[in-house]
Amino acid sequence: MHDVSITERVRTFGMDEVTRRRLTRNEELFRRINEEIDHNRAGEGPVGYVCECADPACTETIPLTAGEYAAVREGERRFVVAPGHVFRDIEDVVERTDDHAVVEKNA
């Protein structure tokens, strides 16, 4: 038997409340990592923030300036994710660019 990503499981079996909570915790973990990156950054140019999507196996980074990340953080229910990393069962896209989307939790 091979490993199946959380994304594939959600697409195949749907999302129950336990899965919804687990995905939300994953996003919150990635947010804490990004807050540490933001706190320790030097300079004004873009740096690689981690994708704050719900997939615990995600390793994507997103180049953002301090101002761009601050704009995402203005909404406590908003997260920055790489293109294609939106989990529509738990979040809505509120902004989209070529290299990232800003999503807002809908639950």
C-alpha positions in Angstrom: 0.0 0.0 0.0 1.3 3.5 -0.8 1.0 6.7 1.1 -1.9 8.9 0.0 -1.6 12.7 0.5 -4.2 14.5 2.6 -5.3 16.3 -0.6 -6.1 13.0 -2.4 -7.9 11.6 0.7 -10.1 14.7 0.9 -10.9 14.5 -2.8 -11.8 10.8 -2.6 -13.6 10.5 0.7 -14.8 14.0 1.5 -14.2 15.9 4.7 -15.4 15.1 8.1 -15.0 17.3 11.2 -11.9 15.6 12.5 -10.2 16.1 9.1 -11.4 19.7 9.0 -9.8 20.4 12.4 -6.5 18.7 11.4 -6.3 20.7 8.3 -6.9 23.9 10.2 -4.1 23.0 12.7 -1.7 22.4 9.8 -2.4 25.9 8.5 -1.9 27.4 12.0 1.5 25.6 12.3 2.7 27.0 9.0 1.5 30.5 10.1 3.6 30.3 13.3 6.7 29.4 11.1 6.0 32.4 8.9 5.6 34.7 11.9 9.1 33.6 13.0 10.4 34.2 9.5 8.8 37.6 9.5 10.2 38.5 12.9 13.8 37.5 11.9 13.8 38.9 8.4 16.4 41.5 7.3 15.9 44.0 4.6 12.9 45.0 2.5 13.1 42.6 -0.4 11.1 39.4 -0.8 11.9 36.4 1.3 10.5 32.9 1.1 7.6 32.3 3.4 6.2 28.8 3.7 2.9 28.0 2.0 0.2 28.1 4.8 -1.9 25.4 3.1 -3.5 22.6 5.0 -1.3 19.8 3.5 1.3 18.8 6.1 3.6 17.5 3.4 3.7 20.8 1.5 7.2 22.3 1.1 6.4 25.2 -1.2 7.7 28.7 -0.5 6.2 31.9 -1.6 8.3 35.1 -2.1 6.7 38.0 -0.3 7.9 41.4 1.0 7.2 42.4 4.6 4.4 44.6 3.5 2.7 41.8 1.5 2.9 39.4 4.4 1.6 42.1 6.8 -1.4 42.6 4.4 -2.3 38.9 4.6 -2.0 39.0 8.4 -4.4 41.9 8.7 -7.2 39.3 8.8 -6.6 36.7 11.5 -8.5 34.1 9.4 -6.4 34.7 6.3 -3.6 32.6 5.1 -1.2 32.7 2.1 -1.0 29.6 -0.1 0.8 28.6 -3.3 -1.3 28.3 -6.5 -3.4 25.1 -6.5 -3.1 24.7 -2.7 -6.6 26.0 -1.8 -8.9 23.6 0.2 -12.3 24.9 -0.9 -14.1 22.9 1.8 -12.5 25.0 4.5 -11.5 28.3 2.9 -12.4 30.9 0.2 -10.0 32.7 -2.0 -10.0 36.5 -1.3 -7.0 37.5 -3.4 -5.0 35.8 -6.2 -1.7 36.7 -7.8 0.6 34.8 -10.1 2.6 33.3 -7.3 0.1 32.9 -4.4 -3.4 33.2 -3.2 -4.8 34.6 0.0 -7.5 32.5 1.5 -9.9 33.1 4.4 -11.2 30.3 6.6 -15.0 29.8 6.1 -15.6 27.7 9.2 
